[in-house]
Amino acid sequence: MLTYDVRFYSIEVRKDRPKPYRARWRVGSRKHGKSYTLKVQAEGRISELREAVRKGEQFDEETGLPASELRAARASVTWYQHTRDYVARKWDDAPAKSRKNYADALATITPALLSTTAGAPEKRLMRRALYGWAYNVQRWEQEPPAEVAAALHWIAAHTVPLSSLESPETVRRALDALSRKLDGRPAAAKTALRKRACLSDVLGMAVEQQAFTVPVNPLTTVKWSAPKTAEQVDPESVANPRQVRALLAAVREQGSRGERLEAFFGCLYYAAMRPAEATGLRRAQCRLPESGWGTLMLRKGIVHTGSQWTDDGKSYEERHLKARAERETRPVPIPPAFVRQLREHIDRFGTAPDGRLFRTGRGGVVQDTGYGEVWERARATALTPEEAASPLARRPYDLRHAGVSFWLSSGVDPMECARRAGHSVAVLFRTYAKVLDRTQQEANERIAEGYRRWDQPE
């Protein structure tokens, strides 16, 4: 906050300090001071501040600086320096996946905010330097390769001042960058929106630090159309129960590797679990009676990020349920047939030392690259050529969509479907809108049939 209310005090002398002479002044209700080795230096600083008052300048209450010095200080902070400060502030409290996402977003935006492109490093080298080193706090104490060090030195000297982000034109450069991939092709809608959220947060921190002349996030001043995102599940990607059974059988037929993963994929379908939740499923979370329905008590998931983003050097991180509090759980009933399948899996393969149901042949954590290969082969075997070329069950995650869609088409209340799937009713209606349209049509037909039975016009 800028004010004309400035008052000066006499030089304070503290002989026990390395810099014993302290210049003191007050701006508004806040006191400020700066220590110097010589008395004449302290007196000179007070003279500079008095001169600013005589010129009619306002002073910033938080920093104690006159407006001219404040503007100069703001102009000296570059985009690169500010984003490094942002990452440092966020790092300790952020999960590994978020750390990786911050680095990804900033490594995309920063090359668009250069003061010049003359002599700039090659695009892929710049990306490698920013993503792998500049925005990874755990590597800041390490010595990067020579070409990376040279690229970072050049970038640090040639990014625009942070204050230039007040210009809508500069902000638009950043938005255009996050809308495209490194090769110039349009970025996926969800990726662009995630990176825009990071940009907004970075600029929000700048507003908080009073880096701009007006306390407004510059993003709010720019009209930008977000890429269209297909949130709705495509009914063509949803497998029916018969197709799911064929796919799981094709998984099982791939030898030991497939046999270990059959029940894993079953979790995605019969319990509509996310892959991370199935990866972290432990025996203690499973209620598997000898007959009847069972229950899976979901608590955490295992997210793969890469060892460079975790604190313990592992390639994965155990996290609480998505969009849930740290200790919150989600019970999901499972049908008798899947209860038997899980019991058979445990009897045959046992569990990992920490109780995990699913692990690799060497006892490691199941990874998406591994089960993705198994799923590709299963689709090629179980589906017709036309089905394999279609979106039908293209990703393992589509099994989750198939599970929720089957619940809805079976007449399960949408609120219960949302609870079991682990998201809000609003997300359910938005994501499964086309599936719900189909079930509503079936409901309308049943109602119409009821009217006909009573000889009543529809």
C-alpha positions in Angstrom: 0.0 0.0 0.0 1.4 3.4 -1.0 1.2 6.4 1.3 2.6 9.8 1.9 2.8 9.2 5.6 6.6 8.9 6.2 8.5 9.8 9.4 12.3 9.6 10.0 14.2 8.8 13.3 17.7 9.5 14.4 20.5 7.1 13.6 20.6 4.2 16.0 24.1 3.1 17.2 24.6 -0.5 18.2 28.4 -0.9 19.0 28.2 -4.7 19.5 27.1 -5.3 15.8 29.3 -5.6 12.7 27.2 -2.9 11.1 26.6 -0.6 14.1 24.8 2.3 12.4 21.1 1.8 11.7 19.0 4.1 9.6 15.4 4.1 10.8 12.1 5.4 9.3 8.4 4.7 9.4 5.9 4.3 6.6 2.3 4.4 7.7 2.1 2.1 10.7 5.2 0.0 9.9 8.8 0.7 11.0 11.7 0.0 8.7 15.5 0.1 9.1 18.8 -0.8 7.4 22.2 -1.2 9.1 25.5 0.2 7.8 29.2 -0.1 8.7 29.8 3.7 8.7 27.6 6.4 10.1 27.9 8.5 7.0 26.4 5.6 5.0 23.3 5.6 7.3 23.0 9.3 7.0 23.3 9.2 3.3 20.4 6.6 3.1 18.2 8.9 5.2 19.1 11.8 2.9 18.0 9.7 -0.2 14.7 8.9 1.4 14.1 12.6 2.5 14.8 13.6 -1.1 12.1 11.2 -2.3 9.7 12.8 0.2 10.6 16.3 -1.1 9.9 15.2 -4.7 6.4 14.2 -3.6 6.9 10.4 -3.9 4.7 7.9 -2.2 6.3 5.1 -0.1 5.3 1.5 0.0 4.2 0.5 3.5 5.3 -3.1 3.4 8.9 -2.6 2.0 9.5 1.0 3.2 10.7 2.0 -0.3 9.8 5.1 -2.3 7.7 4.3 -5.4 10.7 4.9 -7.8 12.9 2.4 -5.9 10.0 -0.1 -5.7 9.5 0.1 -9.5 13.2 -0.5 -10.0 13.2 -3.5 -7.7 10.3 -5.0 -9.5 11.9 -4.5 -12.9 15.0 -6.4 -11.7 13.1 -9.6 -11.0 13.0 -11.8 -14.1 10.4 -14.4 -15.0 13.0 -17.2 -14.6 14.0 -16.0 -11.1 10.4 -15.7 -10.0 9.4 -19.2 -11.3 12.4 -20.7 -9.4 11.2 -19.0 -6.3 7.7 -20.4 -6.9 9.0 -24.0 -7.3 11.1 -23.6 -4.1 8.1 -22.4 -2.2 5.8 -25.2 -3.4 8.3 -28.1 -3.3 8.2 -29.4 0.3 4.4 -29.6 0.6 3.7 -30.8 -2.9 3.2 -34.5 -3.9 5.7 -35.9 -6.5 3.1 -35.8 -9.3 2.4 -32.1 -8.6 6.2 -31.3 -8.6 6.5 -33.0 -12.0 3.5 -31.1 -13.3 4.9 -27.7 -12.1 8.2 -28.5 -14.0 6.3 -29.6 -17.1 4.2 -26.4 -17.2 7.0 -24.0 -16.5 9.3 -25.7 -19.0 6.6 -25.1 -21.6 5.9 -21.5 -20.8 9.4 -20.1 -20.1 10.8 -20.4 -23.7 7.9 -18.2 -24.8 9.0 -15.5 -22.4 12.5 -14.7 -23.6 13.6 -11.2 -24.2 15.4 -12.3 -27.4 15.8 -15.5 -29.4 19.2 -14.6 -30.8 21.7 -17.2 -29.6 19.0 -19.2 -27.8 19.7 -22.9 -27.1 18.0 -25.5 -29.3 14.4 -26.2 -28.3 14.9 -29.7 -27.0 18.0 -28.8 -25.0 16.1 -25.8 -23.5 13.2 -28.2 -22.5 15.7 -30.7 -21.0 17.5 -28.0 -19.0 14.3 -26.4 -17.7 12.3 -29.6 -16.9 15.1 -31.7 -15.7 17.2 -29.2 -13.8 15.9 -25.6 -13.4 12.6 -26.7 -11.9 13.7 -29.8 -10.0 14.8 -28.6 -6.5 16.4 -31.9 -5.8 18.9 -31.3 -8.6 19.9 -27.7 -7.6 22.9 -28.9 -5.7 24.1 -31.2 -8.5 26.4 -30.3 -11.3 24.5 -30.4 -14.6 26.2 -31.4 -17.9 28.1 -28.6 -19.6 25.5 -28.1 -22.3 22.7 -27.9 -19.8 24.6 -25.5 -17.6 25.3 -23.2 -20.6 21.6 -23.3 -21.6 20.4 -22.4 -18.0 22.9 -19.6 -17.8 21.6 -18.2 -21.1 18.0 -18.6 -20.1 18.6 -16.9 -16.7 20.0 -13.8 -18.6 17.4 -13.6 -21.3 13.9 -14.1 -19.8 11.6 -11.0 -19.6 11.2 -9.0 -16.4 8.4 -10.3 -14.3 6.8 -6.9 -14.4 6.3 -7.3 -18.2 3.6 -9.9 -17.5 1.3 -6.9 -16.8 1.1 -6.6 -20.6 -1.7 -8.6 -22.1 0.5 -9.3 -25.1 3.1 -11.0 -23.0 0.5 -13.0 -21.1 -0.9 -14.2 -24.4 2.5 -15.4 -25.5 2.5 -17.7 -22.4 -1.0 -18.9 -23.1 -0.2 -19.6 -26.7 2.8 -21.7 -25.6 0.9 -23.9 -23.2 -1.7 -24.6 -25.9 0.9 -26.3 -28.1 3.3 -29.2 -27.9 7.1 -28.9 -28.5 6.5 -29.9 -32.2 3.9 -27.2 -32.6 0.9 -29.5 -32.6 -2.1 -28.5 -30.4 -1.8 -29.8 -26.8 -4.4 -32.0 -25.3 -7.2 -29.9 -23.7 -6.6 -31.2 -20.1 -2.9 -30.7 -20.4 -3.4 -27.0 -21.5 -5.8 -26.4 -18.7 -3.5 -27.9 -16.1 -0.6 -25.7 -17.3 -2.8 -22.6 -17.3 -3.7 -23.3 -13.7 0.0 -23.4 -12.9 0.6 -20.1 -14.7 -2.3 -18.5 -12.8 -0.8 -19.7 -9.5 2.7 -18.3 -10.5 1.2 -14.9 -11.3 -0.9 -15.0 -8.2 2.3 -15.3 -6.1 3.6 -12.3 -8.0 0.5 -10.3 -7.1 1.0 -11.4 -3.5 4.5 -10.1 -3.6 3.4 -6.8 -5.1 5.4 -7.3 -8.3 2.7 -5.5 -10.4 1.6 -1.9 -10.2 -2.0 -3.1 -9.9 -2.9 -5.9 -7.5 -4.7 -8.0 -10.1 -3.7 -11.3 -11.6 -2.9 -10.4 -15.3 -4.5 -13.6 -16.5 -7.9 -12.1 -15.7 -7.3 -9.3 -18.1 -6.8 -11.5 -21.1 -9.5 -13.3 -23.1 -8.5 -16.8 -23.8 -10.5 -19.7 -25.1 -9.5 -22.9 -23.4 -9.2 -25.9 -25.8 -12.3 -28.0 -25.9 -12.0 -31.0 -23.6 -14.0 -34.2 -24.1 -15.1 -34.9 -20.6 -17.9 -37.2 -21.5 -17.3 -40.9 -21.8 -17.7 -42.1 -25.4 -20.2 -45.0 -25.3 -18.2 -46.6 -28.1 -15.3 -47.0 -25.7 -17.5 -48.8 -23.1 -17.2 -52.6 -23.3 -20.2 -54.8 -22.3 -19.9 -57.6 -19.7 -19.4 -60.3 -22.4 -16.6 -58.3 -24.0 -15.0 -57.6 -20.6 -15.0 -61.4 -19.8 -13.3 -62.1 -23.2 -10.7 -59.4 -22.5 -9.9 -60.7 -19.1 -9.6 -64.3 -20.5 -7.2 -62.9 -23.1 -5.1 -61.4 -20.3 -5.0 -64.7 -18.4 -3.9 -66.6 -21.5 -0.6 -64.5 -21.7 1.2 -66.8 -19.3 2.5 -65.9 -15.8 2.5 -62.2 -16.5 -1.1 -62.1 -17.6 -2.3 -64.5 -14.9 -0.9 -62.0 -12.3 -2.8 -59.1 -13.9 -6.2 -60.7 -14.5 -7.6 -59.7 -11.1 -5.8 -56.3 -11.3 -7.9 -55.5 -14.4 -10.9 -57.0 -12.7 -10.6 -54.4 -9.9 -10.8 -51.7 -12.6 -14.1 -53.1 -13.9 -15.9 -54.8 -11.0 -15.0 -52.1 -8.4 -14.5 -49.2 -10.9 -11.1 -48.6 -9.3 -8.5 -46.2 -10.7 -5.3 -48.0 -11.7 -3.3 -46.3 -8.9 -5.9 -47.6 -6.4 -5.6 -51.1 -7.7 -1.8 -51.0 -7.7 -1.8 -50.1 -4.0 -4.6 -52.5 -2.9 -3.6 -54.6 0.1 -5.0 -57.8 1.6 -6.1 -56.0 4.8 -8.4 -53.8 2.7 -10.3 -56.8 1.3 -13.3 -58.4 2.9 -13.7 -61.7 0.9 -16.3 -64.0 2.3 -16.6 -67.6 1.1 -20.0 -66.8 -0.3 -21.9 -63.7 -1.2 -20.8 -60.1 -1.9 -17.5 -58.8 -0.6 -16.1 -55.3 0.0 -12.9 -53.5 -0.9 -12.0 -50.7 1.6 -10.0 -48.3 -0.5 -7.6 -46.0 1.3 -4.6 -45.1 -0.8 -3.1 -45.4 -4.3 0.4 -45.7 -5.8 1.2 -43.1 -8.3 4.2 -43.5 -10.6 6.2 -40.3 -11.1 9.9 -41.1 -11.5 12.6 -41.2 -8.9 13.8 -37.6 -9.5 10.6 -36.2 -8.1 10.2 -38.2 -4.9 11.9 -37.5 -1.6 13.0 -41.1 -1.0 14.3 -41.8 -4.5 11.6 -44.4 -5.4 9.9 -44.2 -8.8 6.5 -44.0 -7.2 4.7 -42.4 -4.3 1.8 -43.6 -2.1 -0.9 -41.0 -1.9 -4.4 -40.7 -0.4 -7.5 -41.2 -2.5 -8.0 -38.7 -5.3 -10.0 -35.6 -4.1 -10.2 -37.1 -0.6 -8.7 -36.2 2.8 -5.6 -37.9 4.0 -7.2 -40.7 6.0 -10.5 -40.9 4.2 -11.7 -44.3 2.9 -14.1 -45.5 0.2 -15.8 -48.9 0.6 -16.8 -50.6 -2.7 -19.0 -53.7 -2.7 -17.8 -56.4 -5.2 -19.9 -59.3 -6.7 -19.4 -62.9 -5.6 -17.8 -63.9 -8.9 -15.0 -61.3 -8.4 -14.7 -62.2 -4.7 -13.8 -65.7 -5.8 -11.4 -64.4 -8.4 -9.5 -62.4 -5.8 -9.4 -65.3 -3.3 -8.0 -67.5 -6.1 -5.4 -64.8 -6.9 -4.3 -64.6 -3.3 -4.1 -68.3 -2.9 -2.0 -68.7 -5.9 0.3 -65.7 -5.8 0.2 -64.6 -2.2 1.0 -61.0 -1.4 4.0 -58.7 -1.2 5.7 -58.2 2.2 3.6 -55.0 2.6 0.4 -56.8 1.8 -0.1 -55.6 -1.8 -2.1 -58.0 -3.9 -0.5 -57.2 -7.3 3.2 -57.2 -8.0 5.5 -58.1 -10.9 7.1 -61.5 -11.2 10.2 -60.1 -9.3 8.0 -58.7 -6.6 8.1 -55.0 -7.7 5.3 -52.5 -8.0 3.1 -52.9 -11.0 3.7 -50.2 -13.6 1.5 -48.8 -16.3 4.0 -49.6 -19.1 3.9 -53.3 -18.1 0.1 -53.7 -17.8 -0.4 -51.5 -20.8 1.5 -54.0 -23.0 -0.6 -56.9 -21.6 -3.8 -55.0 -22.3 -2.8 -54.2 -25.9 -2.2 -57.9 -26.6 -5.5 -58.8 -24.9 -7.4 -56.4 -27.2 -5.7 -57.8 -30.3 -6.7 -61.3 -29.2 -10.2 -60.9 -27.8 -11.7 -58.3 -30.2 -12.6 -58.5 -33.8 -10.4 -56.4 -36.2 -13.2 -53.8 -36.4 -13.5 -53.6 -32.6 -9.7 -53.4 -32.1 -9.6 -50.5 -34.5 -12.4 -48.7 -32.6 -12.1 -46.8 -29.3 -13.6 -49.9 -27.5 -11.7 -50.5 -24.3 -8.7 -48.8 -25.8 -7.1 -48.1 -22.4 -7.2 -50.1 -19.2 -8.9 -47.0 -17.6 -11.8 -47.7 -19.9 -12.6 -50.7 -17.7 -13.5 -48.2 -14.9 -15.8 -46.4 -17.3 -17.4 -49.7 -18.3 -18.0 -50.6 -14.7 -19.7 -47.4 -13.8 -21.7 -47.5 -17.1 -22.9 -51.0 -16.3 -24.0 -49.9 -12.8 -26.0 -47.0 -14.3 -27.6 -49.1 -17.0 -28.6 -51.6 -14.3 -30.6 -49.0 -12.6 -28.3 -48.2 -9.7 -29.0 -44.8 -8.2 -26.5 -42.2 -9.6 -25.6 -41.0 -6.1 -24.6 -44.5 -5.1 -22.6 -44.9 -8.4 -20.8 -41.7 -7.7 -20.0 -42.7 -4.1 -18.6 -46.1 -5.3 -16.6 -44.5 -8.1 -15.1 -41.9 -5.8 -16.3 -38.6 -7.3 -19.1 -36.2 -7.0 -22.6 -36.6 -8.5 -21.9 -33.5 -10.6 -18.8 -35.1 -12.1 -20.8 -38.3 -12.7 -23.5 -36.5 -14.6 -20.9 -34.6 -16.6 -18.7 -37.6 -17.4 -21.4 -40.1 -18.1 -23.9 -37.8 -19.7 -24.2 -39.9 -22.9 -24.5 -43.2 -20.9 -27.2 -41.5 -18.7 -29.1 -40.3 -21.8 -29.3 -43.9 -23.0 -30.6 -45.2 -19.6 -33.1 -42.4 -19.5 -34.4 -43.4 -22.9 -34.7 -47.0 -21.6 -36.6 -45.7 -18.6 -39.0 -43.7 -20.8 -39.7 -46.8 -22.9 -40.5 -48.8 -19.7 -42.9 -46.0 -18.5 -44.5 -45.9 -22.0 -45.0 -49.7 -21.8 -46.6 -49.3 -18.4 -49.1 -46.8 -19.8 -49.9 -49.1 -22.7 -50.6 -52.0 -20.3 -53.3 -49.8 -18.7 -54.7 -48.7 -22.1 -53.7 -45.1 -21.3 -52.4 -42.8 -24.0 -48.7 -41.9 -23.7 
